[in-house]
Amino acid sequence: MTRSKRTAQALEAGTAKPTRHSIPTLPPPRVPLLLPNAPEWQYNLLPMSATREPLRVEFEMWLNSEPTPEAPETLTLYWGDSEVGSKTWTTEVLPADLFIMAPVERMGHGEHTLSYRVELGSSNEATSSKLTVTVDTRPPELPAESYITFPPEVVSAGVTDSYLKANGDQLKGTTCDYKDGAAGDLLIWYWDEMVGEPNEVGRKILSTEEAGKALEISYPGAALRLAQDGLRVAYFSIQDRAQTEMQMGRDFYLDSKVTPAPRILPPPTLQEAVGGSLGSTLRPIEAIGGGTLLVKEETVIEPGEQIKVFWGLPGSPGAFETTTPIEPGKRAYRIPADKVAAQSGETLPLYYEVSQSDGTVLESARHTLKVEMVSNMPTPDCDKVNGGVLSIKQLANGDAIVRAQAWPFVAIDQEVTLQLYGRDRVTGENLRKTIGTTNVTSTSGAVQIGTFTQAHLGLFKTYEHLEILAYATFKDSNKSQPFAVLRPLLVE
């Protein structure tokens, strides 16, 4: 690896000092493929992939450019002190042509300076400041015995559930040191079955103080349990920031016996849904006042243990969790109506956790709930539709107002979108026009959805049916719920 020792000021400037023989007056060239800089990292580093093909070097437009066939202008690129490419113009210099491809053979390991010279037709010349580019083609070097070191008791007896509980539910190990480490190196460690794809457990981007040194790493108990019991392989890899070839450590074999004695918690169910213990389907209309999540009474809960129920995955739209039952001492938990609405058209997990006396948390089996789309959505009503006919002339003195009777799960500040759908008056092609989105301000009676104008109707063919479409988006929902369609005949 190549380490850059330039100062923080030079890092910000990105230029080299001009010589007294040729004072640079042009900005340095640009290399778009350079990796980002940071104080500890190799300066202006090229990724390894960029060194395998000609490198695009770009330039800013210079002043007083007026090339002609009699007075051409020339741009010359230098890699170090050697000319590696040039372009000459006899007509206007276009921005898209302000680049030169530097040859692959120039991109050897180390730091390189790039600069350029511009010669105008008047024979005036200008040189640029220099850009330093770092090329790193040498991967880190691991020793022959590149194993992870583990505690002796784990090596002899294997990783057990009792060991994890006594050690903060984690297995710690130590990697080995290696040569040519630099800030930005990526350390990844793995826990694999004997045959199978690599199973990454953790990763870390190394600082200057960490690069090249032996480091402590951690295998969380959850990751080991997920990989189940049996003979397992622990190892690590190192790759530098230039992404030269990844270097793999040696395999170290450990016996994994991390599965605790089974305590099976059956899945919860939803009282209003139809189905079995592992999965069911809910018609939202059956839970218009909210749902009731049930933890089976025969589930063994020890004194002092607390139950927390989950409606969906925490952090996902419409998710909900609570530790408060509907009645003290009971195992029924209320799911708010807006959370039911938010999950319409979705499939979500229902489960619960039990906080055990030793501080560990045990999760139940999961129940898969499919929530159907909200049904019984009303048909919108338009004040300018009479007898199934909508006349464009009727809107000359005012906009058309679209309303709908309050629908299931309607709520204040809920969003409702209004659209018109028909055929384009000019082209005859299908046309869908979104008129706008309105926040609900009332939850009873006729709720306003939006308005449209005479100009909107003028976009569509007349004497054909026009569809007036409305969609409600419940809070935290990923889906819009369509209303029934109003299809008046559009006439002049």
Summary of the structure (lengths in Angstrom):
residues: 492
radius of gyration: 34.5
end to end distance: 77.0
largest distance: 96.7
contacts: 1479
relative contact order: 0.09
helix: 11%
strand: 39%
